Amino acid sequence: MEENLSKLSAETILQSLRKVYDPDLRRDIVKLGMVKNINIDGSNVSFNVELTTPACPLKEKIKSDCIEALKNDVPSIGDISINMTSSVRQHQDNRKDAVLPGVKNTIAVASGKGGVGKSTVAVNLAVALAKDGAKVGLLDADIYGPSIPLMLGITEKPRIYQDELTGQMLPLERLGIKVMSIGFMLDDGAPVIWRGPMASGAVKQFMSDVNWGELDYLIFDLPPGTGDIQLTLVQTIPLTGAVIVTTPQEVSLIDARKGLMMFSRVNVPVLGIVENMSYFIAPDTGNKYDIFGLGGGQKMAEQYKVPFLGGIPIDPRIRIGGDTGKPIVHELPDTEYARVIQEISRNLAAQVSIELISAASKKVDIILGDEK
């Protein structure tokens, strides 16, 4: 600032905090509306900084940047108390609000082919987001191969919500997330022999006939592939964005590219790529082995200009956790593998915020006549 501020006021505080930028959203925190409840008591200042996600990995940096900016601009300032809060931004979509009025964001986890660990990634991402304080739901939209009940160790049936007007079902809850799956309705081992429209209709019912309540993120575990049911679902579900799961080898990447292009054609933003089975670390030597190839997911992300959210290593404990209903993020939170998945979930949350801010900016440009 050109001169030091001799008198504290809300405006001088905001003027100084305009120098602090959210590194992910690339805008100052005042313009983003993050600064709340400024209180001045003599030379002491307190205020809230409301982050766009409870999983923000840059929370401490933003806080320290605020303190540094204020101390540099106002040498006479006393104590600075900053309360870091969070409120997840909401995807503004009339279709979503009509069907899922309490859900802020809907995220599809998809893959171009089966066998890449898509459901494992979906479950662990949901648990990781919930661990960071977000309100999360998980909808198993893989009608023909519902595996979410097994992966979360759920054996009971959903309850009917006792409301004569709605007659909605209550999702089951496990590890801090709300869950719904066709697998809850089937006898063990019973196949789902339905045509595409029936399967799509079931997923629609899981949105409209389930009382999801208030959620920051509702994650859809989609069926693998890019066939009729997948296309119908992504055109029906009002999605904030999608995550593509792949493995490093080319045969998986070929199909992952098809999945990415499917979302592009129906105007669903791809929030990022997750590379599963990325590498293996030998437990006896600590040596790293690229069993399925090196860097395929990263190269694909660069090729299509979408974020690379991270690579998950191979570990038998991830598979064991899925088979026993104990996701590794919850069961072994201190392992390197759980840390990687937690970091990927935070990257995903950041990308949701970036996408929403970008979409809002485009709307403003259109209103102002600045659309290029």
C-alpha positions in Angstrom: 0.0 0.0 0.0 1.2 3.5 -0.7 0.9 4.6 3.0 0.4 2.9 6.3 -3.1 2.8 7.6 -3.2 4.8 10.8 -6.8 3.9 11.7 -8.3 0.5 11.7 -11.7 0.0 10.0 -13.4 -2.9 8.2 -12.5 -1.2 4.9 -8.8 -0.9 5.7 -8.8 -4.6 6.7 -10.5 -5.6 3.4 -8.1 -3.4 1.4 -5.1 -5.2 2.9 -6.6 -8.7 2.5 -7.2 -8.0 -1.2 -3.5 -8.9 -1.5 -4.1 -12.5 -0.3 -4.9 -14.9 -3.1 -6.4 -18.4 -3.0 -3.6 -20.3 -4.9 -6.1 -22.7 -6.4 -8.9 -20.3 -7.4 -6.3 -17.6 -8.4 -8.4 -14.7 -7.0 -8.1 -12.6 -3.9 -10.1 -13.8 -0.9 -12.1 -10.6 -0.7 -13.3 -10.9 -4.2 -14.2 -14.5 -3.6 -16.3 -13.5 -0.6 -14.2 -15.5 1.9 -13.7 -12.7 4.5 -16.6 -12.7 7.1 -17.5 -11.1 10.4 -14.7 -8.5 10.8 -14.5 -7.3 14.4 -12.2 -4.5 15.7 -11.4 -4.0 19.3 -9.0 -1.2 19.8 -5.9 -2.3 17.9 -6.9 -6.0 17.9 -8.7 -7.6 14.9 -10.6 -10.8 14.4 -12.4 -12.2 11.4 -13.4 -15.4 9.7 -12.0 -16.8 6.4 -14.6 -19.1 4.9 -12.8 -21.6 2.6 -14.6 -23.3 -0.3 -14.0 -26.8 1.1 -13.2 -28.2 4.5 -10.5 -30.3 2.7 -8.5 -27.2 1.6 -4.8 -28.3 1.6 -3.7 -24.6 1.7 -5.6 -23.5 4.8 -2.5 -22.7 6.8 -0.8 -20.8 3.9 -3.9 -18.6 3.4 -4.0 -17.9 7.1 -0.3 -16.9 7.3 -0.7 -14.8 4.2 -3.5 -12.8 5.9 -1.4 -12.2 9.0 1.6 -11.1 6.9 -0.5 -8.7 4.8 -2.1 -7.0 7.8 1.2 -6.7 9.7 3.0 -5.2 6.7 0.2 -2.7 6.0 -0.7 -1.8 9.6 2.4 -1.8 11.8 0.4 -0.6 14.8 -2.0 -3.6 14.6 -2.3 -5.7 17.7 -3.5 -9.3 18.0 -4.9 -10.9 14.8 -7.3 -13.7 15.4 -8.4 -15.6 12.3 -11.0 -18.3 12.5 -10.7 -20.6 9.4 -14.2 -22.0 8.5 -15.6 -23.6 5.4 -18.7 -23.7 3.2 -18.6 -25.8 0.1 -19.7 -23.9 -3.0 -22.9 -25.1 -4.7 -23.4 -26.1 -8.3 -26.2 -24.0 -9.6 -28.4 -26.3 -11.8 -32.2 -26.2 -11.9 -32.4 -29.9 -12.7 -30.3 -30.8 -9.8 -32.1 -28.5 -7.4 -35.5 -30.0 -8.5 -34.4 -33.6 -7.9 -31.7 -33.2 -5.2 -32.6 -30.0 -3.4 -30.2 -30.5 -0.5 -27.2 -31.6 -2.5 -24.6 -29.0 -3.4 -22.5 -31.0 -5.9 -22.8 -34.3 -7.8 -19.7 -36.1 -9.0 -19.5 -39.1 -11.2 -16.6 -41.6 -10.8 -16.3 -43.4 -14.2 -13.9 -45.6 -16.2 -13.8 -46.6 -19.8 -13.4 -50.3 -18.9 -13.9 -52.6 -15.9 -11.2 -53.9 -13.7 -9.4 -50.6 -13.0 -10.6 -50.2 -9.4 -13.2 -47.6 -10.1 -15.5 -48.6 -7.2 -12.5 -48.8 -4.8 -11.5 -45.3 -5.7 -15.1 -44.0 -5.4 -15.5 -45.6 -1.9 -12.1 -44.3 -0.6 -12.7 -40.8 -2.0 -16.1 -40.6 -0.3 -14.6 -41.7 3.0 -11.6 -39.3 2.7 -13.9 -36.3 2.0 -16.0 -37.2 5.0 -12.9 -37.5 7.2 -12.1 -33.9 6.2 -15.4 -32.7 7.5 -17.6 -32.7 4.3 -21.1 -34.1 4.2 -20.9 -36.9 1.6 -23.2 -39.4 0.0 -22.4 -42.3 -2.3 -24.8 -43.6 -4.9 -23.9 -47.0 -6.4 -25.1 -46.5 -10.0 -23.3 -49.6 -11.2 -26.6 -51.5 -11.5 -25.2 -54.7 -13.0 -22.3 -55.0 -10.7 -23.1 -53.3 -7.4 -20.0 -53.7 -5.1 -20.4 -50.8 -2.7 -22.3 -52.8 -0.1 -19.4 -55.3 0.2 -16.7 -52.6 0.1 -18.4 -50.8 3.0 -19.5 -53.9 4.9 -23.2 -53.1 4.8 -25.6 -55.9 5.1 -28.9 -54.3 6.3 -31.7 -52.9 4.1 -32.7 -49.3 3.7 -35.6 -48.0 5.7 -38.7 -46.3 4.3 -38.9 -42.7 5.6 -42.1 -42.4 7.6 -43.6 -39.5 5.8 -47.0 -39.9 4.1 -46.3 -37.1 1.7 -42.9 -38.4 0.4 -42.6 -42.0 1.2 -38.9 -41.7 0.7 -36.2 -44.2 1.6 -33.5 -43.3 4.1 -30.0 -44.1 2.8 -27.9 -46.3 5.0 -24.9 -44.7 6.8 -21.4 -46.0 7.2 -18.1 -44.3 8.1 -19.7 -40.9 8.0 -21.2 -41.2 4.5 -24.8 -41.8 3.3 -25.1 -44.8 0.9 -27.6 -46.2 -1.5 -27.2 -49.2 -3.8 -29.3 -51.6 -5.8 -27.3 -54.3 -4.0 -29.2 -53.5 -0.8 -32.4 -54.8 -2.5 -31.0 -58.0 -4.0 -30.5 -61.5 -2.5 -26.8 -62.5 -2.4 -25.6 -63.6 -5.8 -28.8 -62.6 -7.6 -28.1 -61.1 -11.1 -29.7 -57.9 -12.4 -31.1 -58.9 -15.8 -32.5 -55.5 -17.0 -32.5 -53.6 -20.2 -30.9 -50.1 -20.2 -34.1 -48.1 -19.6 -34.9 -50.1 -16.5 -31.4 -49.6 -15.1 -31.5 -45.9 -15.8 -34.9 -45.7 -14.1 -33.5 -47.3 -11.0 -30.8 -44.7 -10.7 -33.3 -41.9 -11.2 -35.4 -43.4 -8.4 -32.3 -43.5 -6.2 -32.1 -39.7 -6.7 -35.7 -38.7 -6.4 -37.1 -41.3 -4.0 -34.2 -41.2 -1.4 -34.1 -38.6 1.3 -30.4 -37.6 1.0 -30.8 -34.5 3.2 -28.0 -31.9 3.1 -24.9 -33.0 1.3 -21.8 -31.2 0.1 -20.9 -34.0 -2.4 -23.0 -36.8 -3.8 -20.7 -39.3 -5.5 -22.0 -41.6 -8.3 -20.1 -44.8 -8.9 -21.0 -45.3 -12.6 -20.9 -48.6 -14.5 -17.7 -49.1 -16.5 -17.7 -48.3 -20.3 -19.4 -45.9 -22.6 -22.6 -47.7 -23.7 -26.2 -46.8 -23.7 -26.8 -46.9 -19.9 -23.7 -44.7 -19.2 -24.7 -42.2 -21.8 -28.3 -42.1 -20.5 -27.1 -41.6 -16.9 -24.7 -38.8 -17.7 -27.4 -37.0 -19.7 -29.9 -37.5 -16.9 -27.8 -36.9 -13.8 -27.2 -33.1 -13.3 -23.5 -33.4 -12.7 -21.0 -30.9 -11.3 -18.3 -32.9 -13.0 -16.7 -36.3 -13.5 -13.5 -38.2 -12.4 -12.0 -40.7 -14.8 -10.2 -43.7 -13.2 -7.6 -45.5 -15.3 -4.5 -47.6 -14.9 -1.1 -46.8 -16.5 -1.1 -49.3 -19.3 -2.2 -48.3 -22.8 -5.1 -50.8 -23.1 -6.7 -49.0 -20.1 -5.9 -45.5 -21.4 -7.5 -46.2 -24.7 -10.9 -46.8 -23.0 -10.3 -44.0 -20.5 -10.0 -41.6 -23.4 -13.4 -42.8 -24.7 -14.9 -42.1 -21.3 -13.4 -38.7 -21.2 -14.7 -37.8 -24.6 -18.2 -39.0 -23.6 -18.4 -36.5 -20.8 -17.0 -33.8 -23.1 -19.8 -34.4 -25.7 -22.5 -34.1 -23.1 -20.9 -30.9 -21.6 -19.9 -32.4 -18.3 -16.6 -31.0 -17.0 -13.9 -33.6 -16.2 -12.6 -32.6 -12.8 -9.5 -34.8 -13.1 -7.9 -38.2 -13.8 -7.0 -40.7 -11.1 -4.4 -43.3 -12.0 -5.0 -46.5 -9.9 -2.4 -49.3 -9.6 0.1 -46.6 -10.4 3.2 -48.4 -8.9 4.2 -50.9 -6.4 6.6 -50.5 -3.4 8.2 -53.7 -2.3 7.7 -54.0 1.5 11.0 -55.7 2.1 13.3 -53.3 0.1 11.3 -50.2 -0.4 12.1 -50.3 -4.1 9.5 -48.9 -6.5 8.3 -50.9 -9.5 6.1 -49.6 -12.4 4.3 -52.9 -13.0 1.7 -51.5 -15.5 3.8 -48.8 -17.1 4.8 -45.3 -16.1 3.0 -42.0 -16.2 0.1 -42.9 -18.5 -2.6 -41.1 -16.5 -0.4 -38.0 -16.2 0.3 -37.9 -20.0 -3.4 -38.3 -20.7 -4.3 -35.4 -18.4 -1.7 -33.2 -20.1 -3.0 -34.3 -23.6 -6.6 -33.3 -22.8 -5.7 -30.4 -20.5 -7.5 -31.8 -17.5 -6.1 -32.0 -13.9 -4.2 -35.1 -12.8 -5.5 -35.7 -9.3 -2.9 -38.3 -8.4 -1.7 -41.9 -8.6 -2.7 -44.6 -6.2 -0.1 -47.4 -5.6 -0.8 -51.1 -5.6 -1.1 -52.6 -2.1 -2.8 -55.8 -1.1 -4.2 -54.0 1.9 -6.4 -51.8 -0.4 -7.8 -55.0 -1.9 -8.3 -56.6 1.5 -10.0 -53.5 2.8 -12.5 -53.7 -0.1 -13.2 -57.3 0.4 -13.8 -56.9 4.2 -15.7 -53.7 4.1 -12.9 -51.7 5.7 -11.6 -49.0 3.3 -7.9 -48.3 3.8 -8.4 -44.6 4.3 -10.4 -45.4 7.4 -8.8 -48.6 8.6 -5.1 -47.6 8.1 -5.1 -43.8 8.0 -1.4 -43.5 8.8 -0.1 -45.5 5.8 1.4 -43.9 2.7 -1.4 -45.3 0.7 -4.1 -43.7 2.8 -2.2 -40.4 2.7 -2.1 -40.5 -1.1 -5.9 -41.1 -1.4 -6.6 -38.4 1.1 -4.5 -36.0 -0.9 -6.4 -37.0 -4.1 -9.7 -36.3 -2.4 -8.5 -32.8 -1.4 -7.3 -32.1 -5.0 -10.8 -33.2 -6.2 -12.5 -30.8 -3.7 -10.3 -28.0 -4.9 -11.2 -28.8 -8.6 -14.9 -28.6 -7.7 -14.4 -25.1 -6.3 -12.3 -24.1 -9.3 -15.0 -25.3 -11.7 -17.8 -23.5 -9.9 -15.8 -20.3 -9.7 -15.0 -20.6 -13.4 -18.6 -21.3 -14.4 -19.8 -18.3 -12.4 -17.2 -16.0 -14.0 -18.4 -17.1 -17.5 -21.9 -16.2 -16.6 -20.9 -12.8 -15.4 -18.9 -12.2 -18.6 -22.0 -13.2 -20.7 -24.2 -10.8 -18.7 -21.7 -8.0 -19.1 -21.2 -8.7 -22.8 -17.6 -9.8 -22.4 -17.9 -13.3 -23.7 -15.1 -14.0 -26.2 
